[in-house]
């Protein structure tokens, strides 16, 4: 239920706060006092567009905030589907209009899009006025009415789950067909490409090894020359490093007994001598392994050129990437060869889903039409006392293509006069008749509505007497199931409220401000007396007001 509505810097409202309770809440006030302004502000939480002119002070932002108690209304799925996770006992909707004309929306202080704000708000409150009867014109709303009466929530979820899987498989099947068709068109090309890569039997890292071998074989003479020089310096002849280092050791050995430090130096030189000898032997071994082989060089050059050519053709730079291309080509060709099996599998799965979808849709349709039969009779019984004494009403169903709601297109056909041909509701009925019809519908579905709050905005305009009493009684009964807030000019309706607010305008030296206050018993007597008698409140009006209030 709506617990709190807070509005600031909006039209004639500087700041306004309304604390609300369960049951039937009445809002009254003179024409032009600002009741429609409050409803306009609340409608912004339902994602409606705004006019920049509504900002009272252009230097400050306008804020509309509503706090709802949401426990016990099974709203978890709705919130989860809109990525709102922190669902607690309360839900706070807020919309801010900035001085620059931009707007921001929040759900529980989480920034959201207007689409998300609207989706959440519509699950929390229903605003109904003479100008909002367009709901009846929406096919999905008509289905929602029948589903709520038939208690089809579980069946709808089952159908939606099957339909979602059906759509996914159908999409996958179509994509597979397109992909396979494309691949088949490219099959010969794939085979040609694979015939160029596969015979090479490429291995990871071989390009680097080949390039290194090519460098060596291309420069054997120079490499040998440099190694000969190195070995000459290290170990050949009397002036070599090894010879001189050996002489150094011999000299130091001769003074070891006389000079203790020489022993430490000898220990340091010996590993150097061993390491140099090893280097010398290694270099000599490398020279022996170096052979000038034009045939091997030509073979390496040929293979490298083949690799380079493939890399250039496929716009890659490594053998690893070529190997990956080979795998992809092999995979594509394998899929082409096995494509019939995959298509058969998907087609079989789709056929099974179509059968389940058809069965579930039929069950959903049957349940809806059974509810429709009861609904037709009950609606007439409820609506006749509201002045629709000649009402005729029928629910017609037409089978359509499967969608997320089933395969039903439902039409509400009405006739408000004797011997009148029934016509779709969108093609007949005045605003007042349609409002009373809508009120009757909401009266019937109140028990099954998963909705915390409903607001009626002057839907009783243009009625009086006994019909006004019936409208008030109907709202009162609805309020036993869900919170009802109604804006009314009828004293008969106002007297039935569990609490009563009055909207009024107040002038100061510079401006006019809309405000609201909750009325106590004495205030209610005077307000209803004024609604009965007009500007001049007499004793008779007061007594009539007390009578209506049962005081």
Order of alpha helices (4+ residues) and beta strands (2+ residues): beta-beta-beta-alpha-beta-alpha-beta-beta-beta-alpha-beta-alpha-alpha-alpha-alpha-alpha-alpha-alpha-alpha-alpha-alpha-beta-beta-beta-alpha-beta-alpha-beta-alpha-beta-beta-alpha-alpha
